[in-house]
Amino acid sequence: MKLLLDQNLSRRLCQRLSDIYPQIQHICSKGLETATDQQIWDFAQKEGFVLVSKDGDFHELSFMYGAPPKVIWLRIGNCTTSQTENLLRENKKAIEQFLSDDIAALMLLEAQ
């Protein structure tokens, strides 16, 4: 499960979630901190990543182009890194199911 975290998510999530998502990366670790959304999209597509973002722009790209890459859109507003971590931990099985679905392109996760 290769997750690529967008700029709007903490880099610390990579270390904190590496036990359950061992291939998790942040766009900054890939030299994409100043890249456009389209460049990030193209990179994720080429390298086989799933984009994880709080940004609605990837949601729009997902509707325009479909997958790949798949997009996990976190609709969580302003929250702590711990809250984001918990959301991704609690939804691991749902994320695995989403990734194994050949048709699904977008997954929406919201805080309860």
MILO-945796 format. One line per 4 residues: their letters; for each residue x, y, z of N, C-alpha, C. Coordinates in nm, 3 decimals. Layout:
<nodes>
A	X:Y:Z:X:Y:Z:X:Y:Z | ...
</nodes>
This chain:
<nodes>
MKLL	0.084:-0.117:0.000:0.000:0.000:0.000:0.089:0.124:0.000 | 0.106:0.183:-0.114:0.192:0.300:-0.130:0.106:0.426:-0.119 | 0.110:0.489:-0.002:0.036:0.613:0.019:0.131:0.731:0.003 | 0.084:0.834:-0.066:0.160:0.957:-0.084:0.081:1.070:-0.020
LDQN	0.134:1.125:0.089:0.066:1.231:0.163:0.092:1.366:0.100 | -0.012:1.444:0.087:-0.004:1.576:0.028:0.056:1.676:0.128 | 0.091:1.791:0.076:0.153:1.898:0.154:0.071:1.938:0.277 | -0.061:1.928:0.268:-0.147:1.972:0.377:-0.156:1.871:0.492
LSRR	-0.080:1.765:0.485:-0.074:1.666:0.593:0.067:1.665:0.652 | 0.075:1.641:0.780:0.203:1.644:0.850:0.297:1.535:0.800 | 0.422:1.574:0.785:0.527:1.477:0.749:0.543:1.371:0.858 | 0.512:1.408:0.981:0.527:1.315:1.093:0.437:1.193:1.080
LCQR	0.333:1.203:1.001:0.244:1.088:0.981:0.316:0.970:0.918 | 0.416:0.998:0.837:0.490:0.887:0.773:0.554:0.798:0.879 | 0.621:0.857:0.974:0.684:0.777:1.080:0.579:0.714:1.170 | 0.476:0.789:1.201:0.376:0.741:1.295:0.289:0.629:1.238
LSDI	0.277:0.623:1.106:0.192:0.522:1.043:0.270:0.413:0.970 | 0.402:0.418:0.977:0.483:0.323:0.900:0.464:0.178:0.946 | 0.413:0.157:1.067:0.390:0.020:1.114:0.276:-0.048:1.038 | 0.177:0.031:0.992:0.066:-0.031:0.918:0.065:0.007:0.770
YPQI	0.136:0.113:0.735:0.152:0.155:0.596:0.302:0.170:0.568 | 0.374:0.060:0.553:0.520:0.066:0.544:0.574:0.145:0.425 | 0.496:0.165:0.321:0.544:0.238:0.204:0.490:0.381:0.199 | 0.446:0.434:0.312:0.392:0.569:0.317:0.504:0.671:0.295
QHIC	0.475:0.772:0.215:0.571:0.878:0.184:0.499:1.012:0.187 | 0.575:1.118:0.203:0.523:1.254:0.196:0.577:1.318:0.069 | 0.500:1.406:0.007:0.547:1.465:-0.118:0.681:1.537:-0.100 | 0.707:1.589:0.019:0.835:1.658:0.043:0.953:1.563:0.032
SKGL	0.934:1.438:0.071:1.043:1.341:0.062:1.071:1.301:-0.083 | 0.982:1.337:-0.172:0.997:1.307:-0.315:1.034:1.431:-0.396 | 1.065:1.541:-0.326:1.104:1.664:-0.395:0.989:1.736:-0.462 | 0.867:1.714:-0.414:0.749:1.770:-0.477:0.684:1.883:-0.397
ETAT	0.757:1.941:-0.302:0.696:2.041:-0.215:0.648:2.165:-0.290 | 0.705:2.196:-0.406:0.660:2.311:-0.483:0.589:2.269:-0.613 | 0.561:2.142:-0.626:0.496:2.091:-0.747:0.350:2.133:-0.753 | 0.299:2.142:-0.873:0.156:2.168:-0.893:0.078:2.040:-0.864
DQQI	-0.052:2.055:-0.848:-0.136:1.937:-0.827:-0.123:1.840:-0.943 | -0.117:1.892:-1.064:-0.104:1.805:-1.182:0.028:1.729:-1.180 | 0.136:1.795:-1.139:0.266:1.727:-1.131:0.264:1.617:-1.024 | 0.200:1.646:-0.912:0.187:1.545:-0.806:0.102:1.429:-0.856
WDFA	-0.007:1.459:-0.924:-0.094:1.357:-0.982:-0.015:1.266:-1.077 | 0.060:1.329:-1.166:0.138:1.253:-1.264:0.243:1.166:-1.196 | 0.309:1.219:-1.093:0.408:1.142:-1.019:0.344:1.021:-0.952 | 0.232:1.044:-0.884:0.163:0.935:-0.815:0.120:0.828:-0.914
QKEG	0.071:0.869:-1.028:0.028:0.775:-1.131:0.147:0.692:-1.181 | 0.256:0.758:-1.211:0.374:0.690:-1.265:0.436:0.594:-1.164 | 0.438:0.634:-1.037:0.507:0.557:-0.933:0.416:0.462:-0.855 | 0.288:0.459:-0.889:0.196:0.365:-0.825:0.152:0.402:-0.685
FVLV	0.146:0.531:-0.656:0.102:0.577:-0.525:-0.047:0.605:-0.523 | -0.105:0.599:-0.404:-0.239:0.646:-0.376:-0.224:0.782:-0.310 | -0.290:0.883:-0.363:-0.281:1.017:-0.306:-0.372:1.029:-0.185 | -0.319:1.086:-0.077:-0.397:1.113:0.044:-0.389:1.262:0.069
SKDG	-0.504:1.329:0.073:-0.504:1.474:0.082:-0.630:1.526:0.150 | -0.617:1.646:0.205:-0.732:1.720:0.254:-0.779:1.819:0.148 | -0.709:1.824:0.036:-0.732:1.920:-0.071:-0.837:1.868:-0.168 | -0.939:1.948:-0.194:-1.043:1.910:-0.287:-0.998:1.906:-0.432
DFHE	-0.881:1.962:-0.462:-0.833:1.962:-0.601:-0.810:1.821:-0.653 | -0.759:1.732:-0.569:-0.736:1.594:-0.614:-0.869:1.521:-0.633 | -0.968:1.559:-0.555:-1.104:1.506:-0.573:-1.152:1.541:-0.714 | -1.129:1.666:-0.755:-1.170:1.710:-0.888:-1.091:1.637:-0.997
LSFM	-0.961:1.622:-0.979:-0.881:1.549:-1.077:-0.926:1.404:-1.088 | -0.966:1.347:-0.976:-1.014:1.209:-0.976:-1.140:1.196:-1.061 | -1.230:1.293:-1.050:-1.351:1.289:-1.132:-1.320:1.312:-1.280 | -1.222:1.397:-1.307:-1.187:1.425:-1.447:-1.118:1.307:-1.514
YGAP	-1.021:1.247:-1.443:-0.935:1.146:-1.505:-0.962:1.003:-1.461 | -1.022:0.986:-1.345:-1.037:0.851:-1.290:-0.902:0.801:-1.238 | -0.897:0.676:-1.203:-0.774:0.617:-1.149:-0.699:0.547:-1.260 | -0.570:0.530:-1.250:-0.486:0.573:-1.139:-0.444:0.718:-1.151
PKVI	-0.401:0.777:-1.043:-0.393:0.720:-0.909:-0.528:0.727:-0.839 | -0.543:0.641:-0.742:-0.658:0.648:-0.654:-0.634:0.763:-0.558 | -0.744:0.818:-0.505:-0.736:0.932:-0.413:-0.816:0.901:-0.287 | -0.753:0.926:-0.173:-0.822:0.923:-0.045:-0.833:1.067:0.001
WLRI	-0.955:1.116:0.005:-0.983:1.256:0.040:-1.027:1.261:0.185 | -0.946:1.326:0.267:-0.976:1.339:0.410:-1.055:1.467:0.432 | -1.180:1.452:0.464:-1.268:1.566:0.492:-1.271:1.587:0.643 | -1.163:1.644:0.695:-1.148:1.652:0.840:-1.122:1.793:0.890
GNCT	-1.114:1.890:0.802:-1.093:2.028:0.846:-0.965:2.042:0.927 | -0.965:2.140:1.013:-0.849:2.160:1.099:-0.853:2.058:1.212 | -0.751:1.977:1.219:-0.743:1.877:1.324:-0.597:1.849:1.354 | -0.575:1.778:1.460:-0.438:1.748:1.500:-0.381:1.633:1.417
TSQT	-0.251:1.622:1.421:-0.185:1.510:1.355:-0.232:1.379:1.416 | -0.253:1.376:1.546:-0.302:1.254:1.613:-0.440:1.215:1.563 | -0.526:1.313:1.541:-0.660:1.283:1.491:-0.653:1.226:1.349 | -0.566:1.282:1.267:-0.548:1.232:1.131:-0.492:1.090:1.136
ENLL	-0.392:1.069:1.220:-0.335:0.935:1.237:-0.443:0.835:1.277 | -0.524:0.871:1.374:-0.629:0.780:1.422:-0.728:0.748:1.311 | -0.763:0.847:1.230:-0.857:0.825:1.119:-0.800:0.723:1.020 | -0.673:0.738:0.987:-0.610:0.644:0.892:-0.590:0.506:0.953
RENK	-0.564:0.500:1.081:-0.552:0.369:1.149:-0.687:0.299:1.156 | -0.788:0.371:1.200:-0.921:0.312:1.219:-0.983:0.264:1.088 | -0.941:0.321:0.978:-0.999:0.287:0.848:-0.908:0.202:0.761 | -0.811:0.136:0.821:-0.715:0.056:0.744:-0.785:-0.051:0.660
KAIE	-0.878:-0.123:0.717:-0.948:-0.228:0.641:-1.029:-0.169:0.526 | -1.096:-0.058:0.552:-1.174:0.007:0.446:-1.082:0.057:0.336 | -0.964:0.109:0.372:-0.867:0.155:0.274:-0.816:0.037:0.191 | -0.788:-0.076:0.255:-0.744:-0.195:0.183:-0.850:-0.240:0.083
QFLS	-0.978:-0.238:0.124:-1.086:-0.275:0.034:-1.095:-0.179:-0.084 | -1.082:-0.050:-0.055:-1.084:0.052:-0.160:-0.973:0.027:-0.261 | -0.854:-0.003:-0.212:-0.740:-0.023:-0.301:-0.754:-0.149:-0.385 | -0.824:-0.248:-0.334:-0.841:-0.372:-0.409:-0.956:-0.366:-0.509
DDIA	-1.036:-0.260:-0.502:-1.149:-0.242:-0.594:-1.097:-0.182:-0.725 | -1.110:-0.255:-0.833:-1.058:-0.211:-0.962:-1.135:-0.092:-1.020 | -1.255:-0.068:-0.974:-1.340:0.037:-1.029:-1.327:0.168:-0.949 | -1.320:0.159:-0.818:-1.321:0.279:-0.732:-1.198:0.366:-0.755
ALML	-1.220:0.496:-0.763:-1.111:0.591:-0.785:-1.094:0.687:-0.668 | -1.203:0.708:-0.591:-1.201:0.808:-0.485:-1.263:0.750:-0.358 | -1.195:0.773:-0.248:-1.246:0.733:-0.117:-1.254:0.857:-0.031 | -1.367:0.876:0.033:-1.388:0.990:0.122:-1.385:0.941:0.266
LEAQ	-1.298:1.001:0.346:-1.293:0.969:0.489:-1.325:1.094:0.568 | -1.418:1.081:0.661:-1.456:1.194:0.745:-1.442:1.153:0.890 | -1.408:1.250:0.974:-1.399:1.224:1.118:-1.539:1.202:1.173 | -1.549:1.111:1.266:-1.680:1.081:1.327:-1.712:1.177:1.438
</nodes>
